């Protein structure tokens, strides 16, 4: 375990502890952050969700975006938010001039797709050069987060920018300007806890940073070199008794922090020693971390103090995944990697099924151009993570195919739907709200709905 250091403002911590309340959301069906409620990927609504669609069927609306991005859309009330970039890095061969780079936070009316506002943010320069692995995700990789009153966008070196729901810029705070050893950029998304915006500045500052959501002032910062190589996003884990802790997978370990002051609570052995691309998930105070190329999948009982590798690891399984994050639901853990759907149980990590997805016959070969349809990427894997609602799993490939699977111990592929007219790259996970699905490509934003 590497040494970690914490800096904090005691006055702010005391103030927040006294006056903080849980962040409000406009509606219970909101999808307010990466992978929805607490990053689980599960929408608890009972609303029926679409099973099949085409470019002309069950697509409520689609709009052109001002530029590409791999961040996911979020939904708060009647508004959809998504980040993009423009001006630079639109072509691998001729990326252009970094001085023209802009980041965007776009707000869309969920009912009709009307763009309500588009706020452009000037970048910190110099940025990482557009090319290599960086070009696989670009300059809009972090999914924004909202409490229904404000929306917060993390743009890497450009920092965290806060807006009100009408698009008024409230503050902008830098959380670091480093590039990381590999120069691959970052993709970890922020979360909200009480009055704090928790920002995983894993490459920019090798730190987890908490900002006051009203002012952007730093409340605490947890620093460690071990954050290097982390692309997964943190989650809040509910403990028996009502306490919460921030849990994040890093290369080779799982770390848990006190959300009020950033202090390390516990750590354990985790999957992978070189990098961590998927996010951990949790259920019933047990954290599940998906193994990748060089590590096993593990289950760790949350809570404890210090190194809990011997006491709290419940099991370790040789089942491994890829870049996308797993999903846990009703005692089963699911993921998809290289078009192979895997399901294991939560008790022992034993395989329940492993099946290859059946592609639609009309799937085209991916284009090689940057920003064009790929279906590949790093190790020829999709980047999106599973989401679930209405007894169904949804998995989006980079080539524009969304697979619909049945939740449960028996593998059943219900459908495979294509966005056939979009040659963009689909790296983002869908959002689900009030029975509707929201997809983004590097070119468009979609609302898929079976409602009349």
PyMOL commands that set and color helices and strands:
alter all, ss='L'
color gray80, all
select helices_A, chain A and resi 10-19+37-39+98-100+132-136+156-158+225-227+309-312+378-380
alter helices_A, ss='H'
color red, helices_A
select strands_A, chain A and resi 5-8+59-64+74-76+79-86+102-109+115-122+145-146+150-154+160-164+169-173+191-193+196-201+207-212+218-223+235-238+244-250+253-257+264-269+281-283+286-289+297-301+306-307+313-317+327-329+332-337+340-345+351-356+387-389+392-396+401-406+413-418+431-433+436-440+444-448
alter strands_A, ss='S'
color yellow, strands_A
deselect
rebuild
show_as cartoon
